[in-house]
Amino acid sequence: MNEVWDLWFPDAGATGVSFARSRVAAEAAGDRLLVHAAPSRLDVTVRGEDGEMLAIGEDLERHEKGPMSFLVRKDREITLEDGWPTQADLGRLVLLPGGEAGTLQTWWNADDKSEWRWSVEFSNHI
């Protein structure tokens, strides 16, 4: 089954703007995925192929700077966690601004978090 992850940046413009909208396999999204360059605040809605709302998170705020954030799903609730990927996150789905989705292949960051290097794999299989 596919899901549509809709990430909305409510603080842009008069009524907000879409940050990313991506259709991904439910098993790829799982209960924890990464978002690259997330804005300071997000509203997230996850819907099934039939349009049914599966999970939601509103007014999710970032509290730390960094290239990645985690969206965590528990039942029908989405929360946002600040953090940096580790080796345990390799293979995890990454949503990019605009909605492209890929799989995290490699990750490295300096101990002081002043720099990072990563690679992501994209596939047309949904």
N, C-alpha and C positions, 0 to 999 in steps of 0.2 A: 504494500500500500504506500502511496505517496502522500506527502504532507506539504502544505504551503506555509512557509514561515514568512510572516509579514512584520517587518521591523519599521516602526514609524518614529521619526524625530519630531516630537510635538513642539519644540521651541523654535523651529525655523519658520520664517514667514508669518503670515497672519494666522494660519491654522495648522501649521506643521508641513512636513514633507516626507515622502517615502525614503527611508535609508537603504533598505534592501527588501526584496521579495524574491523568494527562492522556492522552487519545487524540488523536494528531495525525498529519497526513500526513507520511510519511518525508521527502519533499522539503522540507517546511516546517521540519522539525527540522534537517535537514542535518547538518553536522559541528560546529556551534557554535550554541548558543542561550543565552538569558539566563534567569536565575532572579531574581525579585524577592523581597527580604527573606529570603534563605536563612538558615537557622540556622547555628550555629557548625560543625556537622558533618552530613554527609549520606552516605547510601548510595543509589546510583542503579542501577536495573535498567531496561533497555530491552528490550521483548519485541515480537515480531511479532504479527500478527492471530491466528496459530495457537498462540500461547503460547511459541514458541521464543525463548530468550534470545539477543538480538542483541549486547548490550553491557552492561558492568557497571563500576561504580566503587564502591569501599568505603572507608570512613573518609576521605572527602574533607573537608578542613578549610579554613575561611575564615581568613585571616590579617590581613585589613583590614576595617574597618567601611565600610559604604557600602550603597546601596540595591540594587545589582545584583551578581551574580556570573555567570560564564560556565561552562557545562558544555561541554566539548570532547570530541568522539568521534573516536578514531583506531582504526580497525578495530573490535575488540571491547572496547576500553578507554575508560572515561569518566574524565576528570580535571576538576578545578575550578580556575578561575583567578579571582583577585580582579581587579577593575577597574571602570572606569566606561565606559559606552557612549560612542561617538563618532559622528560623522555617518556613518561607514562601517557602523555597526550598524543604521541605519534600515532597516526591512523585515525585521529579524531576529525570530524567534519569541521570545516572553517567556512563561515559566510563572510563575503567581502561586500563593501559598499556597492550598491547596484543590484546585488542578488546572486552573483556568481558563487558557486559552492564547490569546494575542493577538499582534498584530504591532506592533512598535515603530514609531510614526509620527513622533514628534518627541522630541528630547532636548536639554536644556541643563543645565549645572551651573556654579556659581560657580567661579572659579579656585582658591579655597581650599577647595572642596568643602563649604562650609557650607550650601548650599541647591541644590536641583535642581528641574526641572520637566520633565514628560514626558507624552506621550499614547500610548495604545495603542488599536488597533482590534480589535474582536471580531466574529466572524462565525460563523454556524451551519453553514458549509460545512466538512466534515471530509474 
